[in-house]
């Protein structure tokens, strides 16, 4: 069993997580598409918890970085502020074969041409 520290309702919580769960999670995150979806779900949560993003980034690092170097650099990135943090995170993700991007929110978009595919409106950074 491993102890994972998260924060719920602004109070730190230590949660025991079975090794088999963590192994299964890391195994599934070895697929870059799974990793991208996992991070997207954390980022787009209605009530985001910053500590969960840090844990998710660490999980993705363990899954996609065979050298272990990205975990050390992630700690430095998470200490940065502002645009420097965003650019550093984008570079870090690129090193893992992922990309930080901005897309149009489908719930907010009213297409002029209903036959136009929403994917055509995607803007990637």
C-alpha positions in Angstrom: 0.0 0.0 0.0 1.1 3.5 -0.8 0.0 6.7 0.9 -1.1 9.5 -1.5 -1.6 13.0 -0.1 -4.4 15.0 -1.7 -6.4 18.0 -0.5 -10.2 17.9 -0.1 -12.1 20.9 1.0 -8.8 22.7 1.8 -7.8 20.0 4.3 -4.9 17.6 3.5 -6.0 14.0 3.3 -3.8 10.9 3.3 -5.3 8.2 1.3 -4.1 4.6 1.1 -4.0 3.4 -2.5 -3.3 -0.2 -3.3 -0.2 -1.0 -5.3 -2.2 -2.9 -7.8 -4.4 0.2 -8.4 -1.3 2.4 -8.9 0.3 -0.3 -11.1 -2.8 -0.5 -13.3 -3.1 3.3 -13.5 0.5 3.7 -14.6 0.2 0.8 -17.0 -2.9 2.4 -18.6 -1.2 5.8 -18.8 1.6 4.4 -20.9 -0.8 5.0 -23.8 -0.3 8.7 -24.6 -4.0 9.1 -25.5 -4.9 7.8 -22.0 -2.5 10.2 -20.4 -3.9 13.1 -22.4 -7.4 12.2 -21.4 -6.4 11.8 -17.8 -4.8 15.2 -17.6 -7.7 16.8 -19.4 -10.2 15.4 -17.0 -8.2 16.8 -14.0 -7.8 20.2 -15.6 -11.4 20.5 -16.7 -12.9 19.4 -13.4 -15.7 21.7 -12.2 -14.1 22.1 -8.8 -10.4 21.8 -9.5 -8.0 20.7 -6.8 -4.5 21.9 -7.7 -2.9 19.1 -5.7 -4.6 16.5 -7.9 -3.1 18.1 -11.0 0.4 17.7 -9.4 -0.4 14.0 -8.6 -1.7 13.4 -12.1 1.3 15.0 -13.8 3.5 12.7 -11.6 1.5 9.7 -12.7 1.9 10.6 -16.3 5.6 11.2 -15.8 6.0 7.7 -14.3 4.1 6.2 -17.2 5.7 8.0 -20.1 9.2 8.8 -19.0 11.5 5.8 -18.9 14.5 7.8 -17.7 12.9 9.3 -14.6 14.3 12.8 -15.5 10.9 14.4 -16.1 9.8 13.9 -12.4 12.7 16.0 -11.2 12.1 18.7 -13.7 8.4 18.7 -12.9 9.1 19.7 -9.3 10.9 22.8 -10.6 8.2 23.6 -13.1 5.5 23.5 -10.4 7.4 26.1 -8.4 7.3 28.6 -11.3 4.8 31.4 -11.7 2.9 32.9 -14.6 3.7 32.5 -18.3 7.1 30.9 -17.4 5.2 28.1 -15.7 2.9 27.6 -18.7 5.7 27.6 -21.2 7.8 25.2 -19.1 4.9 22.9 -18.6 4.3 22.9 -22.4 8.0 22.0 -23.0 7.8 19.3 -20.3 4.7 17.7 -21.9 6.3 17.8 -25.3 9.2 15.9 -23.9 6.7 13.1 -23.0 5.1 13.1 -26.4 2.1 15.2 -25.3 1.1 18.8 -26.2 -0.5 21.6 -24.3 -3.4 23.0 -26.4 -6.3 25.3 -26.3 -9.6 24.3 -27.9 -13.0 25.9 -28.5 -15.5 25.0 -25.8 -18.2 23.0 -27.6 -20.8 24.2 -25.1 -20.0 27.9 -25.9 -19.8 27.6 -29.6 -22.7 28.2 -32.0 -21.6 27.2 -35.4 -22.7 29.5 -38.3 -22.7 26.4 -40.5 -24.3 23.5 -38.7 -22.5 21.1 -41.0 -19.1 22.5 -40.0 -17.2 20.0 -37.8 -16.2 21.4 -34.4 -12.8 19.8 -34.8 -12.1 22.3 -37.6 -12.3 25.1 -35.0 -9.6 23.6 -32.7 -6.8 25.9 -32.0 -3.6 24.2 -30.8 -0.7 25.9 -29.1 
